[in-house]
Amino acid sequence: MWPGFPPDHVAPSPADRCRAILLDDYTLTNAEVALRARVDRDLPRRVRYELVCAGAIPPSRVVEKRGPVFRPLPRPSWALTMGSCAGHPEPDLWHSDLPAERERAKAITADAEQAERP
């Protein structure tokens, strides 16, 4: 029995319940220990620290936070890289708020892409 546990005729304290749960399975998270011991989440953290310092359980593995995964964009078409709007008499079509003008710009770009293909 872990030193400091109360005798069998005395009800275990919340910290004793946390100790028993962690000694049984130290891989549980503090939230899981808190749920099983029916205590707040701060107590299992403190009990785990005491047990790790005493050498009764190994330190928990620190999980690295992963950053966002960036996926490369698809390669743009030749017409977009060369700028089918460059030298066009109406370059504002590509930045217009009017749907009809944007459709015209798409058509011009599509025509340039068709001219690119052999």
TORVO-434957 format. One line per 2 residues: number of its first residue (from 1); for each residue x, y, z of N, C-alpha, C, CB. Coordinates in steps of 0.1 Angstrom, whole numbers, padded with zeros to 4 digits, always signed. Glycine has a CB too. Layout:
BEGIN
NUM> X:Y:Z:X:Y:Z:X:Y:Z:X:Y:Z; ...
This chain:
BEGIN
1> +0008:-0012:+0000:+0000:+0000:+0000:+0009:+0012:+0000:-0010:+0000:+0012; +0005:+0023:-0007:+0012:+0035:-0008:+0013:+0042:+0006:+0006:+0045:-0018
3> +0024:+0046:+0010:+0025:+0053:+0023:+0016:+0065:+0024:+0040:+0057:+0027; +0010:+0067:+0035:+0001:+0078:+0037:-0014:+0074:+0034:+0005:+0089:+0027
5> -0017:+0062:+0029:-0030:+0058:+0028:-0037:+0056:+0042:-0032:+0044:+0020; -0049:+0059:+0043:-0055:+0058:+0056:-0058:+0043:+0059:-0069:+0066:+0057
7> -0059:+0040:+0072:-0063:+0026:+0075:-0076:+0022:+0069:-0064:+0024:+0091; -0078:+0009:+0069:-0090:+0004:+0062:-0103:+0008:+0068:-0090:-0011:+0062
9> -0104:+0012:+0080:-0116:+0016:+0087:-0120:+0031:+0084:-0116:+0013:+0102; -0110:+0038:+0078:-0113:+0052:+0075:-0115:+0054:+0060:-0100:+0061:+0080
11> -0125:+0062:+0057:-0129:+0064:+0043:-0117:+0072:+0036:-0142:+0073:+0041; -0114:+0068:+0024:-0102:+0074:+0017:-0106:+0089:+0013:-0098:+0066:+0005
13> -0096:+0097:+0014:-0098:+0111:+0010:-0099:+0112:-0006:-0087:+0121:+0016; -0103:+0123:-0011:-0103:+0125:-0026:-0088:+0123:-0032:-0108:+0139:-0030
15> -0078:+0128:-0024:-0065:+0127:-0029:-0060:+0112:-0029:-0055:+0135:-0021; -0065:+0104:-0019:-0062:+0090:-0018:-0069:+0083:-0030:-0066:+0084:-0005
17> -0081:+0086:-0033:-0088:+0080:-0045:-0080:+0083:-0057:-0102:+0085:-0046; -0075:+0095:-0059:-0067:+0099:-0071:-0054:+0091:-0071:-0064:+0114:-0071
19> -0048:+0089:-0060:-0035:+0082:-0059:-0037:+0067:-0063:-0029:+0082:-0045; -0048:+0061:-0058:-0051:+0047:-0061:-0054:+0046:-0076:-0063:+0042:-0053
21> -0061:+0055:-0082:-0064:+0054:-0096:-0052:+0055:-0105:-0075:+0064:-0100; -0043:+0065:-0101:-0031:+0068:-0109:-0021:+0056:-0107:-0025:+0081:-0105
23> -0020:+0050:-0095:-0011:+0039:-0093:-0016:+0027:-0101:-0010:+0036:-0078; -0029:+0026:-0103:-0035:+0015:-0110:-0032:+0016:-0125:-0050:+0013:-0107
25> -0034:+0029:-0130:-0032:+0031:-0145:-0028:+0046:-0146:-0045:+0029:-0153; -0015:+0048:-0147:-0009:+0061:-0148:-0011:+0067:-0162:+0006:+0061:-0144
27> -0015:+0060:-0172:-0017:+0065:-0185:-0030:+0073:-0187:-0017:+0054:-0195; -0038:+0073:-0177:-0051:+0081:-0178:-0048:+0095:-0177:-0060:+0077:-0166
29> -0056:+0103:-0184:-0055:+0118:-0183:-0060:+0123:-0170:-0062:+0125:-0195; -0056:+0135:-0166:-0061:+0141:-0154:-0076:+0142:-0154:-0055:+0154:-0152
31> -0082:+0145:-0166:-0097:+0146:-0166:-0103:+0133:-0164:-0101:+0151:-0180; -0097:+0122:-0169:-0103:+0109:-0167:-0102:+0105:-0152:-0096:+0098:-0175
33> -0091:+0108:-0146:-0089:+0105:-0131:-0099:+0113:-0123:-0074:+0108:-0127; -0101:+0126:-0127:-0110:+0134:-0120:-0124:+0128:-0121:-0110:+0148:-0125
35> -0128:+0123:-0132:-0141:+0117:-0134:-0143:+0104:-0125:-0144:+0114:-0148; -0133:+0096:-0126:-0133:+0084:-0118:-0133:+0086:-0103:-0122:+0074:-0122
37> -0125:+0096:-0098:-0124:+0099:-0084:-0135:+0108:-0079:-0111:+0104:-0081; -0143:+0114:-0089:-0153:+0124:-0086:-0148:+0136:-0078:-0165:+0117:-0078
39> -0137:+0142:-0084:-0131:+0154:-0078:-0129:+0164:-0089:-0117:+0150:-0072; -0125:+0176:-0085:-0123:+0186:-0096:-0110:+0183:-0103:-0122:+0201:-0089
41> -0107:+0189:-0114:-0096:+0186:-0123:-0083:+0190:-0118:-0098:+0191:-0137; -0082:+0199:-0108:-0070:+0203:-0103:-0063:+0193:-0094:-0072:+0216:-0095
43> -0071:+0185:-0086:-0065:+0176:-0077:-0057:+0165:-0083:-0076:+0170:-0069; -0062:+0158:-0094:-0053:+0148:-0101:-0040:+0153:-0106:-0061:+0142:-0112
45> -0040:+0166:-0110:-0027:+0172:-0115:-0017:+0173:-0103:-0030:+0186:-0120; -0022:+0177:-0091:-0013:+0178:-0080:-0008:+0164:-0075:-0020:+0186:-0069
47> -0018:+0155:-0075:-0014:+0141:-0070:-0005:+0135:-0080:-0027:+0133:-0069; -0007:+0137:-0093:+0002:+0131:-0103:+0016:+0137:-0101:-0003:+0134:-0117
49> +0017:+0150:-0098:+0030:+0156:-0096:+0037:+0150:-0084:+0029:+0171:-0094; +0030:+0148:-0073:+0036:+0142:-0061:+0041:+0127:-0064:+0025:+0141:-0050
51> +0033:+0120:-0072:+0037:+0106:-0075:+0049:+0105:-0084:+0025:+0098:-0081; +0050:+0115:-0094:+0061:+0115:-0103:+0074:+0119:-0095:+0059:+0125:-0114
53> +0072:+0129:-0086:+0084:+0133:-0078:+0089:+0122:-0069:+0080:+0146:-0070; +0079:+0114:-0064:+0083:+0103:-0055:+0089:+0091:-0063:+0071:+0098:-0047
55> +0087:+0091:-0076:+0092:+0080:-0084:+0083:+0069:-0085:+0105:+0076:-0079; +0070:+0070:-0081:+0061:+0059:-0081:+0055:+0057:-0095:+0049:+0062:-0071
57> +0054:+0067:-0103:+0049:+0066:-0117:+0059:+0074:-0126:+0034:+0071:-0118; +0060:+0070:-0139:+0068:+0078:-0148:+0062:+0091:-0152:+0072:+0070:-0160
59> +0069:+0101:-0156:+0063:+0113:-0160:+0055:+0111:-0173:+0074:+0124:-0163; +0044:+0118:-0174:+0036:+0116:-0185:+0043:+0121:-0198:+0022:+0123:-0184
61> +0039:+0115:-0209:+0045:+0119:-0222:+0039:+0132:-0226:+0043:+0107:-0232; +0047:+0141:-0230:+0043:+0154:-0235:+0039:+0153:-0249:+0053:+0165:-0232
63> +0027:+0156:-0253:+0023:+0155:-0267:+0026:+0169:-0273:+0008:+0151:-0268; +0034:+0168:-0284:+0037:+0181:-0291:+0024:+0186:-0298:+0049:+0179:-0301
65> +0022:+0199:-0298:+0012:+0205:-0305:+0016:+0206:-0320:+0007:+0219:-0300; +0008:+0201:-0329:+0011:+0201:-0343:+0005:+0214:-0349:+0006:+0189:-0350
67> +0012:+0220:-0357:+0008:+0232:-0364:-0001:+0228:-0376:+0019:+0240:-0369; -0007:+0238:-0383:-0015:+0234:-0394:-0007:+0228:-0405:-0022:+0247:-0399
69> -0014:+0219:-0413:-0008:+0212:-0424:-0011:+0220:-0436:-0013:+0197:-0425; -0001:+0225:-0443:-0003:+0233:-0455:-0002:+0224:-0467:+0008:+0244:-0456
71> -0012:+0224:-0476:-0011:+0217:-0488:-0009:+0226:-0499:-0025:+0209:-0490; +0000:+0223:-0508:+0003:+0232:-0519:-0009:+0234:-0528:+0015:+0227:-0527
73> -0010:+0246:-0533:-0021:+0248:-0543:-0018:+0242:-0556:-0023:+0264:-0545; -0028:+0239:-0564:-0025:+0233:-0577:-0018:+0243:-0586:-0038:+0229:-0584
75> -0010:+0238:-0595:-0003:+0247:-0603:-0012:+0255:-0612:+0007:+0239:-0612; -0010:+0269:-0613:-0019:+0277:-0621:-0016:+0275:-0636:-0017:+0292:-0617
77> -0026:+0278:-0644:-0025:+0276:-0658:-0015:+0287:-0664:-0038:+0277:-0665; -0010:+0284:-0676:-0001:+0293:-0683:-0008:+0307:-0684:+0003:+0288:-0696
79> -0021:+0307:-0688:-0028:+0320:-0690:-0028:+0328:-0677:-0042:+0318:-0695; -0029:+0322:-0666:-0029:+0329:-0653:-0015:+0334:-0649:-0035:+0321:-0642
81> -0005:+0326:-0652:+0009:+0330:-0648:+0014:+0341:-0658:+0018:+0318:-0649; +0010:+0340:-0670:+0014:+0351:-0679:+0005:+0363:-0679:+0014:+0345:-0694
83> -0006:+0361:-0672:-0015:+0373:-0671:-0023:+0376:-0683:-0008:+0385:-0667; -0034:+0369:-0685:-0042:+0371:-0697:-0049:+0385:-0696:-0053:+0360:-0698
85> -0048:+0391:-0685:-0053:+0405:-0683:-0043:+0415:-0687:-0058:+0408:-0669; -0030:+0411:-0688:-0019:+0420:-0691:-0021:+0425:-0706:-0005:+0414:-0689
87> -0021:+0437:-0708:-0022:+0443:-0721:-0036:+0443:-0727:-0013:+0435:-0730; -0046:+0438:-0719:-0060:+0438:-0723:-0065:+0452:-0722:-0068:+0428:-0715
89> -0074:+0456:-0732:-0079:+0469:-0731:-0088:+0472:-0719:-0087:+0472:-0744; -0094:+0462:-0713:-0102:+0463:-0702:-0097:+0455:-0690:-0117:+0460:-0705
91> -0086:+0458:-0684:-0081:+0450:-0673:-0090:+0450:-0660:-0067:+0455:-0669; -0099:+0459:-0659:-0107:+0460:-0647:-0118:+0449:-0647:-0114:+0473:-0646
93> -0119:+0442:-0658:-0129:+0431:-0658:-0126:+0420:-0647:-0129:+0424:-0672; -0113:+0418:-0645:-0109:+0407:-0636:-0112:+0411:-0621:-0095:+0404:-0638
95> -0114:+0424:-0618:-0117:+0429:-0605:-0130:+0435:-0603:-0106:+0439:-0600; -0139:+0433:-0612:-0152:+0439:-0612:-0162:+0433:-0602:-0158:+0438:-0626
97> -0171:+0441:-0597:-0181:+0436:-0588:-0193:+0430:-0596:-0186:+0447:-0579; -0194:+0433:-0609:-0205:+0428:-0617:-0203:+0414:-0622:-0207:+0438:-0629
99> -0213:+0405:-0619:-0211:+0391:-0624:-0209:+0390:-0639:-0223:+0383:-0619; -0215:+0398:-0647:-0214:+0397:-0661:-0200:+0400:-0666:-0224:+0406:-0668
101> -0194:+0410:-0660:-0180:+0413:-0663:-0170:+0403:-0659:-0176:+0427:-0657; -0173:+0397:-0647:-0164:+0386:-0642:-0165:+0374:-0652:-0168:+0382:-0628
103> -0177:+0371:-0657:-0179:+0360:-0666:-0171:+0363:-0679:-0194:+0358:-0669; -0172:+0375:-0683:-0164:+0379:-0695:-0149:+0376:-0693:-0166:+0393:-0699
105> -0144:+0380:-0681:-0130:+0378:-0678:-0127:+0363:-0678:-0127:+0385:-0664; -0136:+0355:-0672:-0134:+0340:-0672:-0133:+0335:-0687:-0145:+0333:-0664
107> -0142:+0340:-0695:-0142:+0336:-0709:-0129:+0339:-0716:-0154:+0342:-0717; -0124:+0351:-0714:-0111:+0356:-0720:-0100:+0347:-0715:-0108:+0371:-0716
109> -0100:+0344:-0702:-0089:+0335:-0696:-0090:+0321:-0702:-0090:+0334:-0681; -0103:+0316:-0704:-0105:+0302:-0709:-0100:+0302:-0724:-0119:+0298:-0708
111> -0103:+0313:-0731:-0098:+0313:-0745:-0083:+0313:-0746:-0104:+0326:-0752; -0077:+0320:-0736:-0062:+0320:-0736:-0056:+0307:-0733:-0057:+0331:-0726
113> -0063:+0299:-0724:-0059:+0286:-0720:-0060:+0276:-0732:-0067:+0280:-0708; -0071:+0278:-0740:-0073:+0269:-0752:-0062:+0272:-0762:-0087:+0272:-0758
115> -0058:+0285:-0763:-0048:+0288:-0773:-0034:+0282:-0768:-0047:+0303:-0774; -0033:+0280:-0755:-0020:+0275:-0750:-0019:+0260:-0754:-0020:+0276:-0735
117> -0029:+0253:-0754:-0029:+0238:-0756:-0026:+0235:-0771:-0042:+0231:-0752; -0018:+0226:-0774:-0015:+0223:-0788:-0026:+0215:-0795:-0002:+0215:-0790
